[in-house]
Amino acid sequence: MFPRYDLLAKLERQWARETPIDRQANLRQLDDLVALAVALGVWPPQDPFDDMEHKSAIQRTLNLARRDEGRREKTG
């Protein structure tokens, strides 16, 4: 998709390091997402434990990806 993925990844890491965290903006985005979910009728969930195994698998995958990325940055 992006011919120079390594360059894009480097620029994203640099931008993330140099950009301060705006907690208020993050909270506004969260509030907007909750409002959208309520408007769509998917929040609050009928059964909070529904599809828990799928969510756990996604979380394990994300954690492994983050761990692998950290190793690559230290060695690369």
Order of alpha helices (4+ residues) and beta strands (2+ residues): alpha-alpha-alpha
